[in-house]
Amino acid sequence: MPILTQIHKYIYEVADYCSTPPREGITNVYFKNEHTNVQDELLIEAQNNNFRKTLSGISFVCPFFFKLRIPKYFHYINENNLEDEIIKIFSGKENNCFIIRRNINTNNKSLIITYFIKNDNTIRHKYIIKVKNYWHGYLYINNKVYGNEEKDVEILIDKMMKDFAPINR
């Protein structure tokens, strides 16, 4: 199970790095045992590894776009198993629901909302993109376009997905 943490304005997946399962709310304490540059070097190595896990077991996920914490509905999905993982997440859902995930193609300025529409029994994806300090997102549901613009990505997600339940990790 992935363990996500926010360090230096970025999100990392650190499950293989941590030797013991941490409690919820893992912070950068795993990287501050001593005051050395080794921990920062591990994080820089992860950022430069094309989204693959490093030998130390750390994966760079994306920039930290959120206010205080990583939302529970933000899911880390390895792109090698993307379709299978998404099907597993939405399997058996009986309501309209959604997750947020990274976008490796434009990682520094966008996220992907992946959502399930019960009536159609379909899984769809929408991009939310940051342009000049504003987040933009559009949803097309029942032939209606819902467009939003917000400075805060979490407010944008709340507005866009108000009729959908989040799926927490």
N, C-alpha and C positions, 0 to 999 in steps of 0.2 A: 504494500500500500504506500503510495507516495506521501512524503512528508515535505510540505512546502514551508519555506521561511523567507522573510524579507530582510535583506541586508544591504546597506548602502544604496537604497532606492532601486533594488532589483529583487526579483523572486528567483529562488533556487529550489531545486528538488534535492534533498539531502538524505533520503532514507538509507542508502548504502554507505554513506559517510558516518552516520551516527551508529555507535556500537550498541547503545541501549535505546529502547523506544522512549522518546521524550513524551512529556505530557502535552496536552493541547496548549498552543501558544508558544511553541518553540521559538526562541529568539537567537540572537547571534552569540549566546554564551558558548555554544559549541566551537566558535571560532575565536574566542577571546581568552583561552586558557593561559596564554602568556602574551605579553605585548611584543609580538614579532610580526614581520611581514609575511610569514609563511601562510597564514590564513588568507590574506588578501591575494597572495599569489595563486592559491587554489581557486579562488573566485574568478580571478582574471583568466586563468586557464580554462575554467568552465565557460566563460563568456566567449572565448576564442575557439571553442571546440565545435562550432556548427550545430549546436543544440543536441549534441551527443554527450552521453555520460563520460566523464573523465575517469582516469585510473583511480583517482581518489574517491570516486563514487558520487560526484556532484554534477548536476545538470543545470545549466542556465535555462530559465523558463522564459522570462520576459521582464521588462521594466515594471516597477511597482507603480501602478496608475491610481491606486485607491487611497482613501483618506487615512485610515488608522490601521486596518488589518486586511489580510487577504480574505475576501468573502468566502463563506463556506460553499457557495455555488460556483466558485472558480475551480475548474478541474484541470489537472495536469494530465494530458494524454500524449503518449509517445506517438509521433506521426507514423511510425512503422506499422502500428496496429490501429490506426485511426478509425477505420470503418467498423471493425470488430468491437473496439472499446465504446464507440458511440452507441452501437446497437445494444451492447450489454447495459449501458447506463440507462437507456430509455425502455428496455425490455420490461413488459408487464405494467407500464404506466397507464393509468386509467383517466388521467386528467391532462390538460394542456400544461406543459412543464418546460423548463429550460435549464441550461448550464451556460457558463462563460468559459472560454478557453483562449489560449494564446493563438496568435496568427504568425507563423514563422516567416511568411513572405514579407510582411511589413510590420515586423515585431516591435519597432520603436514607436509606432503611432497607431496601432489598431488592436482590437480584440474581436473575437468571433462569438456571437450568440448562436448557440445551437439549440433548437427548440422542437418540441413534439406537438403536433396538432391532432387531437383525438379524433375529431370528425373525419379527417382525411386519412388518419393512421399514417402520417408522414413525418419524417424528420427533415427539418430545413435549417439553413444557416444564413445569418446576416452579419455583415461586418459593421462595426462601429469604429469610426476613424477620428483621430484628433487632428484638427487643422487650426492653426493659429490660436492655441489655448482653448478651443471649443471642441467638444465631442459631438459628432454627427451620427445619426442612425435613422434608418428607414425600415419599416416592416410593411409587407403587403399581406393583408389578411382579408379574405372574402371580398376580393377586388377593391379594397380600400387601401390607400397609402397612408401610413402613419409616420410622419417625419418629426424628428426632435433634434434640438441643439441645446447643449448644456455645458457649463464649465466643469461640472463634476460628473465623472463617468458613472458613479453609483446612482446619482439622481436620474441620469439618462436611462440607465438600465431599468430602474424602478418605473419610470414613465412608459418605456417601451414594452415592458413585460408585465404590466399591471394585471392582466388577465391570465397570467401563467404562474404556476408554482415553481419555485426554485428547487433544484435537486441538489442537496448538500452532499459533499464528499464524505 
